[in-house]
């Protein structure tokens, strides 16, 4: 079974930065697309960013373009999300995702809380 564990969340003031990391175990991530989603209280989970298996393609939600950067380090079996110029609207639980294209199955981490104060 694939295990995804997020870290790096916390409390930060508006305009600050955080770097989230996701460590995978049970399977190497080099052959899979990975991404980040978030869910704020009372709202549905939404897409934030994704990166394909060889880092050639990256995708970002419009509300984070220019502020967030996704990257992966297959040697360490991790994917990261650098978040800059954070806004109170970014407050949410952030989830790491591994997508298996062949089956459409998604693995999820437990989430890490990001709170941005005004």
KOLMI-362218 format. One record per residue (C-alpha): x, y, z; residue number from 1; residue in three letters. Coordinates in steps of 0.02 Angstrom, whole numbers, plus 32768, in hexadecimal, padded with zeros to 4 digits. Layout:
@c1 X&c2 Y&c3 Z&gutor NUM&loro ala
...
//
This chain:
@c1 8000&c2 8000&c3 8000&gutor 1&loro unk
@c1 803E&c2 80AE&c3 7FD5&gutor 2&loro unk
@c1 8054&c2 8123&c3 8068&gutor 3&loro unk
@c1 805B&c2 81E0&c3 804F&gutor 4&loro unk
@c1 808C&c2 824F&c3 80E1&gutor 5&loro unk
@c1 8085&c2 830D&c3 80D6&gutor 6&loro unk
@c1 80EB&c2 8384&c3 8140&gutor 7&loro unk
@c1 8117&c2 843C&c3 8148&gutor 8&loro unk
@c1 806E&c2 8487&c3 8170&gutor 9&loro unk
@c1 8056&c2 8507&c3 81F8&gutor 10&loro unk
@c1 8024&c2 85B7&c3 8223&gutor 11&loro unk
@c1 8069&c2 8647&c3 81BE&gutor 12&loro unk
@c1 803F&c2 86FF&c3 81A8&gutor 13&loro unk
@c1 7FFB&c2 8741&c3 8104&gutor 14&loro unk
@c1 8087&c2 875C&c3 8088&gutor 15&loro unk
@c1 80F1&c2 86D3&c3 80D4&gutor 16&loro unk
@c1 812D&c2 862E&c3 808E&gutor 17&loro unk
@c1 8121&c2 8575&c3 80B5&gutor 18&loro unk
@c1 8169&c2 84DC&c3 8061&gutor 19&loro unk
@c1 8101&c2 843D&c3 8066&gutor 20&loro unk
@c1 8150&c2 8393&c3 804B&gutor 21&loro unk
@c1 8103&c2 82EA&c3 8027&gutor 22&loro unk
@c1 8163&c2 824B&c3 8047&gutor 23&loro unk
@c1 812B&c2 81AB&c3 7FF3&gutor 24&loro unk
@c1 814B&c2 80FA&c3 802C&gutor 25&loro unk
@c1 8118&c2 804F&c3 7FF0&gutor 26&loro unk
@c1 8135&c2 807E&c3 7F3A&gutor 27&loro unk
@c1 81AE&c2 80EA&c3 7ED9&gutor 28&loro unk
@c1 815B&c2 8184&c3 7E8F&gutor 29&loro unk
@c1 81C6&c2 8196&c3 7DF4&gutor 30&loro unk
@c1 8141&c2 814F&c3 7D80&gutor 31&loro unk
@c1 80AB&c2 81B0&c3 7DC0&gutor 32&loro unk
@c1 8062&c2 825D&c3 7DB8&gutor 33&loro unk
@c1 8053&c2 82B2&c3 7E61&gutor 34&loro unk
@c1 7FFE&c2 834C&c3 7EA0&gutor 35&loro unk
@c1 7FB6&c2 83B5&c3 7F2B&gutor 36&loro unk
@c1 7F01&c2 83D8&c3 7F57&gutor 37&loro unk
@c1 7EB6&c2 843E&c3 7FE3&gutor 38&loro unk
@c1 7E13&c2 8447&c3 8042&gutor 39&loro unk
@c1 7DD6&c2 84DB&c3 80A6&gutor 40&loro unk
@c1 7D4C&c2 84CF&c3 8129&gutor 41&loro unk
@c1 7CA2&c2 84BF&c3 80D9&gutor 42&loro unk
@c1 7CEA&c2 84AD&c3 802A&gutor 43&loro unk
@c1 7D10&c2 841D&c3 7FB5&gutor 44&loro unk
@c1 7DC0&c2 83E0&c3 7F97&gutor 45&loro unk
@c1 7E0F&c2 8441&c3 7F09&gutor 46&loro unk
@c1 7EA5&c2 842B&c3 7E97&gutor 47&loro unk
@c1 7F40&c2 8491&c3 7EBE&gutor 48&loro unk
@c1 7FD2&c2 844F&c3 7E56&gutor 49&loro unk
@c1 8011&c2 83B3&c3 7DFF&gutor 50&loro unk
@c1 80AF&c2 8371&c3 7DAE&gutor 51&loro unk
@c1 80C2&c2 82E2&c3 7D34&gutor 52&loro unk
@c1 8134&c2 824C&c3 7D45&gutor 53&loro unk
@c1 81CF&c2 829C&c3 7CF7&gutor 54&loro unk
@c1 81B2&c2 8350&c3 7D31&gutor 55&loro unk
@c1 819C&c2 838B&c3 7C7E&gutor 56&loro unk
@c1 80EA&c2 83C7&c3 7C9B&gutor 57&loro unk
@c1 80A6&c2 842B&c3 7D2C&gutor 58&loro unk
@c1 7FF7&c2 8469&c3 7D4A&gutor 59&loro unk
@c1 7FB8&c2 84EF&c3 7DC2&gutor 60&loro unk
@c1 7F10&c2 852F&c3 7DF8&gutor 61&loro unk
@c1 7EF5&c2 85E3&c3 7DC3&gutor 62&loro unk
@c1 7EEE&c2 8621&c3 7E75&gutor 63&loro unk
@c1 7FA1&c2 85E8&c3 7E9B&gutor 64&loro unk
@c1 7FFA&c2 860E&c3 7DF7&gutor 65&loro unk
@c1 8094&c2 8678&c3 7E16&gutor 66&loro unk
@c1 8093&c2 8651&c3 7ED0&gutor 67&loro unk
@c1 80A4&c2 8594&c3 7EE1&gutor 68&loro unk
@c1 8124&c2 851F&c3 7E93&gutor 69&loro unk
@c1 8117&c2 8462&c3 7E8D&gutor 70&loro unk
@c1 81B0&c2 83F3&c3 7E7D&gutor 71&loro unk
@c1 81E3&c2 833F&c3 7E97&gutor 72&loro unk
@c1 827F&c2 82E2&c3 7ECC&gutor 73&loro unk
@c1 8271&c2 822D&c3 7E95&gutor 74&loro unk
@c1 8315&c2 81FF&c3 7EE9&gutor 75&loro unk
@c1 82C4&c2 822D&c3 7F8F&gutor 76&loro unk
@c1 8216&c2 81F2&c3 7F5B&gutor 77&loro unk
@c1 81CB&c2 829A&c3 7F86&gutor 78&loro unk
@c1 8164&c2 8325&c3 7F3A&gutor 79&loro unk
@c1 8164&c2 83D7&c3 7F7D&gutor 80&loro unk
@c1 80FD&c2 8474&c3 7F71&gutor 81&loro unk
@c1 8152&c2 851B&c3 7F8D&gutor 82&loro unk
@c1 80CF&c2 859A&c3 7FBE&gutor 83&loro unk
@c1 80FB&c2 8653&c3 7FB9&gutor 84&loro unk
@c1 8096&c2 86F1&c3 7FDA&gutor 85&loro unk
@c1 8015&c2 868F&c3 803A&gutor 86&loro unk
@c1 7F69&c2 86DA&c3 8052&gutor 87&loro unk
@c1 7EE2&c2 86B8&c3 80D4&gutor 88&loro unk
@c1 7E7E&c2 8666&c3 8049&gutor 89&loro unk
@c1 7F05&c2 85E1&c3 803D&gutor 90&loro unk
@c1 7ED5&c2 859F&c3 80E9&gutor 91&loro unk
@c1 7EA6&c2 84E8&c3 80D3&gutor 92&loro unk
@c1 7EDC&c2 8436&c3 80EF&gutor 93&loro unk
@c1 7F56&c2 8409&c3 8065&gutor 94&loro unk
@c1 7F59&c2 8356&c3 8023&gutor 95&loro unk
@c1 7FDD&c2 82FB&c3 7FC0&gutor 96&loro unk
@c1 7F9F&c2 8292&c3 7F2E&gutor 97&loro unk
@c1 7FE6&c2 8205&c3 7EC6&gutor 98&loro unk
@c1 7F83&c2 81DA&c3 7E2A&gutor 99&loro unk
@c1 7F88&c2 812F&c3 7DD6&gutor 100&loro unk
@c1 7F59&c2 8153&c3 7D21&gutor 101&loro unk
@c1 7F3B&c2 809E&c3 7CF1&gutor 102&loro unk
@c1 7EB1&c2 8087&c3 7D70&gutor 103&loro unk
@c1 7E7D&c2 8138&c3 7D9A&gutor 104&loro unk
@c1 7EA2&c2 8115&c3 7E51&gutor 105&loro unk
@c1 7EDE&c2 819E&c3 7EC4&gutor 106&loro unk
@c1 7F45&c2 818B&c3 7F61&gutor 107&loro unk
@c1 7F36&c2 8214&c3 7FE4&gutor 108&loro unk
@c1 7F9A&c2 824C&c3 8078&gutor 109&loro unk
@c1 7F4C&c2 827A&c3 811F&gutor 110&loro unk
@c1 7F5D&c2 8334&c3 80FE&gutor 111&loro unk
@c1 7FBC&c2 83C2&c3 814F&gutor 112&loro unk
@c1 7F6B&c2 8460&c3 8191&gutor 113&loro unk
@c1 7F9F&c2 8508&c3 8149&gutor 114&loro unk
@c1 7F5C&c2 85A1&c3 81A3&gutor 115&loro unk
@c1 7F7F&c2 8650&c3 8162&gutor 116&loro unk
@c1 7F57&c2 86DF&c3 81D8&gutor 117&loro unk
@c1 7F2E&c2 878F&c3 81A1&gutor 118&loro unk
//
